[in-house]
Protein backbone atom coordinates (compact mmCIF):
# COMPACT_ATOMS: atom_id res chain seq x y z
CA UNK A 1 0.00 0.00 0.00
CA UNK A 2 1.36 3.40 -0.93
CA UNK A 3 1.05 6.44 1.37
CA UNK A 4 -1.38 7.99 -1.11
CA UNK A 5 -3.58 4.88 -1.15
CA UNK A 6 -3.57 4.82 2.64
CA UNK A 7 -4.77 8.45 2.84
CA UNK A 8 -7.55 7.70 0.32
CA UNK A 9 -8.66 4.67 2.32
CA UNK A 10 -8.68 6.64 5.56
CA UNK A 11 -10.66 9.49 3.97
CA UNK A 12 -13.32 7.01 2.83
CA UNK A 13 -13.48 5.53 6.32
CA UNK A 14 -13.99 8.95 7.92
CA UNK A 15 -16.44 10.13 5.28
CA UNK A 16 -18.54 7.05 6.09
CA UNK A 17 -18.20 7.06 9.89
CA UNK A 18 -17.06 10.45 11.20
CA UNK A 19 -17.83 13.10 8.57
CA UNK A 20 -18.38 15.67 11.33
CA UNK A 21 -14.80 15.11 12.57
CA UNK A 22 -13.04 16.00 9.31
CA UNK A 23 -11.35 19.40 9.15
CA UNK A 24 -9.61 21.48 6.48
CA UNK A 25 -7.06 23.06 8.80
CA UNK A 26 -5.40 22.58 12.15
CA UNK A 27 -6.36 25.52 14.33
CA UNK A 28 -8.17 26.36 17.52
CA UNK A 29 -8.70 29.70 19.29
CA UNK A 30 -5.92 31.65 17.57
CA UNK A 31 -3.41 28.81 17.68
CA UNK A 32 -2.55 27.14 14.40
CA UNK A 33 -0.28 24.58 12.77
CA UNK A 34 0.33 25.73 9.20
CA UNK A 35 0.10 22.72 6.87
CA UNK A 36 2.15 24.04 3.97
CA UNK A 37 3.15 21.65 1.18
CA UNK A 38 0.87 18.89 2.50
CA UNK A 39 -1.77 18.31 -0.14
CA UNK A 40 -2.44 14.65 0.60
CA UNK A 41 -3.63 14.72 4.17
CA UNK A 42 -6.51 14.08 6.48
CA UNK A 43 -7.19 16.18 9.59
CA UNK A 44 -9.41 14.75 12.31
CA UNK A 45 -10.86 16.85 15.15
CA UNK A 46 -10.08 14.93 18.32
CA UNK A 47 -13.10 15.81 20.45
CA UNK A 48 -15.44 14.73 17.64
CA UNK A 49 -14.26 11.10 17.75
CA UNK A 50 -14.24 10.40 21.49
CA UNK A 51 -16.25 7.39 22.53
CA UNK A 52 -17.39 9.15 25.68
CA UNK A 53 -17.13 12.64 27.09
CA UNK A 54 -14.92 11.55 29.98
CA UNK A 55 -12.04 10.84 27.63
CA UNK A 56 -9.69 13.62 26.80
CA UNK A 57 -7.76 13.49 23.54
CA UNK A 58 -5.61 15.89 21.53
CA UNK A 59 -7.16 18.63 19.42
CA UNK A 60 -6.17 17.10 16.09
CA UNK A 61 -4.90 13.87 14.59
CA UNK A 62 -3.26 14.39 11.23
CA UNK A 63 -2.16 11.85 8.64
CA UNK A 64 0.06 13.18 5.84
CA UNK A 65 1.23 11.34 2.75
CA UNK A 66 4.83 12.03 1.74
CA UNK A 67 7.27 9.25 0.83
CA UNK A 68 5.88 7.59 3.96
CA UNK A 69 2.93 8.26 6.25
CA UNK A 70 3.45 10.97 8.83
CA UNK A 71 1.18 10.72 11.85
CA UNK A 72 0.84 13.81 14.02
CA UNK A 73 -1.02 14.16 17.31
CA UNK A 74 -1.24 17.88 18.06
CA UNK A 75 -2.49 19.83 21.05
CA UNK A 76 -3.08 23.56 20.48
CA UNK A 77 -2.96 25.94 23.45
CA UNK A 78 -3.86 29.60 23.17
CA UNK A 79 -4.31 30.17 26.90
CA UNK A 80 -3.36 28.19 29.99
CA UNK A 81 -1.26 25.07 29.69
CA UNK A 82 -2.49 22.45 32.16
CA UNK A 83 0.34 19.92 32.39
CA UNK A 84 -1.74 17.06 33.82
CA UNK A 85 -4.57 17.40 31.30
CA UNK A 86 -2.21 17.53 28.34
CA UNK A 87 -0.22 14.50 29.49
CA UNK A 88 -3.50 12.59 29.86
CA UNK A 89 -4.47 13.58 26.30
CA UNK A 90 -1.19 12.20 25.00
CA UNK A 91 -1.91 8.91 26.80
CA UNK A 92 -5.37 8.56 25.21
CA UNK A 93 -4.80 9.90 21.69
CA UNK A 94 -2.30 7.23 20.54
CA UNK A 95 -4.95 4.57 21.23
CA UNK A 96 -7.34 6.25 18.79
CA UNK A 97 -4.54 6.92 16.33
CA UNK A 98 -3.56 3.24 16.32
CA UNK A 99 -7.17 2.20 15.70
CA UNK A 100 -7.39 4.55 12.71
CA UNK A 101 -4.06 3.32 11.44
CA UNK A 102 -5.42 -0.23 11.50
CA UNK A 103 -8.54 0.72 9.51
CA UNK A 104 -6.54 0.70 6.30
CA UNK A 105 -3.41 -1.14 7.33
CA UNK A 106 -2.60 -3.96 4.99
CA UNK A 107 0.98 -4.36 3.82
CA UNK A 108 1.75 -1.20 5.64
CA UNK A 109 4.52 1.08 4.64
CA UNK A 110 6.81 3.05 6.90
CA UNK A 111 5.52 5.87 9.01
CA UNK A 112 6.80 8.57 11.34
CA UNK A 113 4.93 9.50 14.53
CA UNK A 114 5.18 13.07 15.84
CA UNK A 115 3.47 14.30 19.05
CA UNK A 116 3.34 18.11 19.16
CA UNK A 117 2.20 20.78 21.61
CA UNK A 118 1.84 24.28 20.17
CA UNK A 119 1.31 27.20 22.53
CA UNK A 120 0.89 30.95 22.21
CA UNK A 121 3.40 31.43 25.02
CA UNK A 122 5.61 29.13 27.06
CA UNK A 123 7.15 29.73 30.45
CA UNK A 124 10.47 28.09 31.27
CA UNK A 125 9.13 25.86 34.06
CA UNK A 126 6.26 24.44 31.98
CA UNK A 127 8.51 23.84 29.00
CA UNK A 128 11.03 22.01 31.20
CA UNK A 129 8.28 19.70 32.56
CA UNK A 130 7.17 18.70 29.06
CA UNK A 131 10.73 18.25 27.79
CA UNK A 132 11.13 15.22 30.09
CA UNK A 133 7.88 13.57 28.97
CA UNK A 134 7.61 10.76 26.46
CA UNK A 135 4.59 9.68 24.43
CA UNK A 136 4.17 5.96 23.82
CA UNK A 137 2.98 4.81 20.40
CA UNK A 138 3.25 1.27 19.05
CA UNK A 139 5.64 0.17 21.82
CA UNK A 140 8.05 3.02 21.24
CA UNK A 141 8.63 6.22 23.23
CA UNK A 142 8.67 9.59 21.47
CA UNK A 143 9.74 13.01 22.72
CA UNK A 144 7.04 15.66 22.82
CA UNK A 145 7.82 18.44 20.37
CA UNK A 146 7.16 21.86 21.86
CA UNK A 147 6.75 24.88 19.62
CA UNK A 148 4.89 28.13 19.14
CA UNK A 149 1.53 28.58 17.48
CA UNK A 150 1.83 29.44 13.80
CA UNK A 151 4.79 27.19 13.02
CA UNK A 152 4.87 25.62 9.57
CA UNK A 153 4.68 21.85 9.38
CA UNK A 154 7.53 21.91 6.84
CA UNK A 155 9.86 23.17 9.59
CA UNK A 156 8.83 20.37 11.94
CA UNK A 157 9.09 17.73 9.22
CA UNK A 158 12.56 18.91 8.22
CA UNK A 159 13.74 18.39 11.81
CA UNK A 160 11.91 15.19 12.77
CA UNK A 161 11.54 13.03 9.64
N, C-alpha and C positions, 0 to 999 in steps of 0.2 A: 504494500500500500504506500502510495506517495504522500507527502505532506498535504498536497493539494486535494487529493482524494479524501484524506482524513477530514479536512476542514469541511468539504462538501457533505460528507456523511454526518458530521456533527451538526451542521446547519439544518439538515433535514430532520434530525432527531429533535432539535430544539423547536423548529417550526411546527412539528407535530405535537410536542408535549409541553413546551414552555415558551410559547410565542411571546407572552408578556414579559419574559426575562431577557429577551434580546435587546441589545443596545447598539447605537451607532458610534458612541464615544465613551471614553473612560473619564468621567468627571462627576464631582459631587460638591455642592456648596463652595464654589470658587477654588476647588482644588482639582487639578487635572493632570493626567498622563497623556502627553501628545503622542499619538500613534502615527508618526510620519513613516512613509515608505513601507507600510504594512497593509497592502491591499487585500491579501487573502487572510482573513481573520474572523473570529467570532468573539463577541464580547457578551458576557452573561452577568446580569445584575444579581449579586449574591443573595440579597434579602428576598428576592422573588422566587428562589428555588428551595428555600428552607422547608424541611418536612414539618417542623413545628416552630412556633414563635419563641420557644425557649432557647433554641439554638442560635448561636451568634456566628456568622461567617463573614468573610471579607467582602468589601464593597463590590469588587469585580473579579471574575475569572476570565482570563483571556487566553485564547489559543491562536497562535500565529503560524502561518506556513512560510517557512524560508527553505533552506536546504534540509532542514529537519523541523520538527514541531517544537515550538517554544510555548511553554505553559507558564503563565504569570498569574499569581494570586496577589492582588493589590488592595491595600487599605489606604483610603484617602482621608486625611485629617485637616480640616480647615480651622478647627478650634482646639479644644483640649485633647490631650493625648493621654488616655487612660491605659497605662501599661498592662494591667491585669486583663482588661477586656480585649485588648488587641492580641495579647498572647493567646487567649482562649480562642479567638477567631482563627488564628494560624494553627491551632490544633484541630479545629473542626473543618476548615475549608479544604485541606488536602484529601479528606475522606470523600467529599463531593467531587473534587477534581478527579480523583482516581476512578470513581464511578462513571464519570463522563468520558474519561479516557477509554474505559472498557466498552463503552457503547459501540465504538467503531474499531476497536482494536482487533486486528486480524494478524497478519504478519507485520507486526508494528515496526516502524522505523525508529530511528534515534530521536530523542527529545532532550530538551533542556528545561529544567524547572527553575523559576525565579520568583521568590517571595519578596514583595516590595512594600514598604510603608513610605508614603509621600505626605509631607506635612508643610503647612504654611510657614511655621516657625518651629525650630528645635531649640531646647535648652541643653546644655552640656550634660547634665545629670541624666535626663531622659534618654538622650542619645547613647550614653555610656551603658545604660541598662539594656537597651535593645541590641547593642553591638555584641553582647555576650550570649544572646539567644540564638538557638538553632530551630529550624522548622524541619520536621520529619516528613518525607514524601518517598513512598516506595522503598522503605528500609534504608534510606540515606538521609543524612543531616545536611541542611543547607543554611548558610548565613542569611540573615535578614538584610536586605539592601535598604538603606535609609537615604532618602533624598528629599529635595524640595518639590513642592507642587510646581507644575509647569515644565518639568523635565521632558525631553524628547526620548522616546523609546529607543531610537537609534543610538543614543549615547549609552544607555544601559546595555543594549545588546552588544555594542562594541567592547564593553568591559567584561561582560559575563557570559558570552557565548563563544 
